Amino acid sequence: MVTIATYGTLITRGWYRGKKNARPVIVRCFRRFYRKSSGFPVIVRDRNSSLWVLAFDADRDELSSMDMHELGYFTRERIVVEEKSGEKTDAWIYIPKPEFLLRYNVKTKEDLDDNFLDEIRASKAAIDFPELMQRIPRKKYCEFKSDE
């Protein structure tokens, strides 16, 4: 089993349903960006941002199925997430490929408003996990090599 941290259509399409261990967690140093014309959100690195996402454990078959759904535009990377208790845990998350960001003209320094929250609000996930609707105040959470 592996832990997957989801922030977009894997939430709104209910991939977490039936998972006893689905839970909201915080991802630091990323920001969600969504443009309806693309059909799904992406996360981009942002040292001043954090967001609530949904984590759950997946077996090898489920992971393969999610990879088929996501890997056209994304790569799967290991990150650290923060549980509600403050404990830090490893998880996999799907990060957009650079060519996808270029294709959809995603500006990493612009569009700071997380407008995918409207999509989550319209889904059952907002009822199941109200934390997903909370905004985390912007502040400097991390340093990137480009900051040096």
matplotlib code that plots the C-alpha trace (Angstrom):
import matplotlib.pyplot as plt

x = [0.0, 1.1, -0.4, -1.7, -2.3, -5.0, -6.0, -8.3, -10.5, -9.4, -11.3, -14.3, -14.8, -14.8, -11.7, -11.5, -15.0, -14.8, -11.4, -11.4, -8.3, -9.2, -8.2, -7.4, -3.7, -1.7, 0.7, 3.2, 5.0, 2.5, -0.5, -3.5, -4.3, -7.4, -8.7, -12.0, -10.9, -8.2, -10.8, -8.7, -6.5, -2.7, -0.4, 2.6, 5.5, 5.0, 7.1, 4.4, 1.5, 0.0, -3.3, -5.5, -5.6, -7.1, -4.9, -5.7, -3.9, -4.0, -2.9, -0.8, -3.9, -5.5, -2.2, -1.9, -5.4, -4.7, -1.4, -3.4, -5.7, -3.0, 0.3, -0.4, 0.0, 1.6, 4.4, 4.1, 6.4, 7.0, 6.4, 5.9, 2.3, 1.3, -1.5, -4.0, -2.0, 1.1, 2.8, 4.6, 4.1, 5.4, 2.9, 2.8, 1.3, 0.8, 2.8, 2.1, 4.7, 6.4, 5.0, 1.5, 2.0, 3.2, 0.4, -2.3, -0.3, -0.2, 1.6, 3.2, 3.5, -0.1, -3.6, -3.2, -6.9, -7.7, -10.8, -11.0, -12.6, -15.9, -15.6, -14.9, -17.7, -20.1, -18.9, -19.7, -16.1, -16.9, -19.4, -17.2, -14.0, -14.8, -11.1, -10.7, -12.6, -10.3, -7.7, -4.4, -2.9, 0.0, 3.4, 6.9, 6.8, 10.0, 13.1, 13.8, 17.2, 16.3, 16.0, 19.7]
y = [0.0, 3.6, 6.9, 9.2, 12.9, 14.2, 17.8, 17.7, 15.4, 12.4, 14.2, 15.5, 12.2, 10.3, 8.1, 8.2, 6.6, 3.3, 4.1, 3.8, 5.9, 8.8, 12.0, 15.7, 16.5, 19.7, 20.0, 22.8, 24.9, 24.2, 26.1, 24.8, 26.5, 25.8, 27.1, 25.5, 25.3, 22.7, 20.5, 19.8, 21.7, 21.5, 22.3, 24.5, 25.1, 28.2, 28.8, 31.0, 28.6, 25.5, 23.7, 21.0, 17.9, 14.5, 11.5, 7.8, 4.5, 2.7, -0.8, -1.6, -2.0, 1.2, 3.0, 1.7, 2.8, 6.3, 6.4, 5.6, 8.5, 11.0, 10.3, 11.9, 15.3, 14.6, 12.8, 11.1, 12.5, 11.7, 14.5, 15.0, 15.8, 17.0, 15.1, 17.0, 15.8, 17.6, 14.3, 14.3, 11.4, 10.5, 10.4, 10.4, 13.3, 14.1, 17.1, 18.7, 18.2, 21.5, 21.1, 20.9, 24.2, 25.8, 24.5, 25.9, 29.1, 28.5, 31.4, 30.3, 33.9, 34.8, 33.4, 33.1, 32.4, 28.7, 28.7, 24.9, 25.2, 25.9, 22.4, 20.8, 22.7, 21.2, 17.6, 15.3, 15.7, 19.1, 17.4, 14.5, 16.6, 20.2, 21.0, 20.8, 24.1, 26.0, 28.4, 28.4, 31.9, 32.8, 32.9, 31.7, 28.0, 26.8, 27.7, 26.6, 26.3, 29.2, 31.4, 31.2]
z = [0.0, -0.7, 0.3, -2.4, -1.8, -4.1, -4.8, -7.9, -9.9, -7.9, -5.1, -7.0, -8.9, -5.6, -5.9, -2.1, -1.5, 0.3, 1.8, 5.6, 5.8, 3.6, 5.5, 4.9, 5.1, 4.4, 1.5, 2.1, -0.6, -3.3, -4.6, -6.7, -10.0, -12.0, -15.3, -16.3, -20.0, -19.0, -17.2, -14.1, -11.6, -11.2, -8.3, -8.7, -6.3, -4.2, -1.1, 0.4, -0.1, 1.5, 0.9, 2.3, 0.1, 0.5, 1.3, 1.2, 0.8, -2.5, -3.5, -6.6, -8.8, -7.7, -8.2, -11.7, -12.4, -11.1, -13.1, -16.3, -15.4, -14.5, -16.2, -19.6, -18.1, -14.7, -13.1, -9.7, -7.1, -3.4, -1.0, 2.7, 3.9, 7.3, 9.1, 11.3, 14.3, 13.0, 12.2, 8.8, 6.4, 3.0, 0.1, -3.7, -5.5, -9.2, -10.4, -13.8, -16.5, -17.6, -21.1, -19.7, -17.8, -21.0, -23.1, -20.8, -20.1, -16.3, -14.7, -11.5, -10.2, -11.0, -10.3, -6.5, -5.9, -5.6, -7.7, -7.7, -4.2, -6.0, -7.7, -4.4, -2.7, -5.2, -4.5, -1.7, -0.5, 1.0, 3.3, 4.1, 4.7, 5.4, 5.9, 2.2, 2.0, 4.4, 3.0, 4.7, 5.2, 2.8, 4.5, 3.7, 4.4, 2.6, 0.6, -2.9, -4.5, -6.8, -3.6, -2.9]

ax = plt.figure().add_subplot(projection="3d")
ax.plot(x, y, z, "-o")
ax.set_aspect("equal")
plt.show()
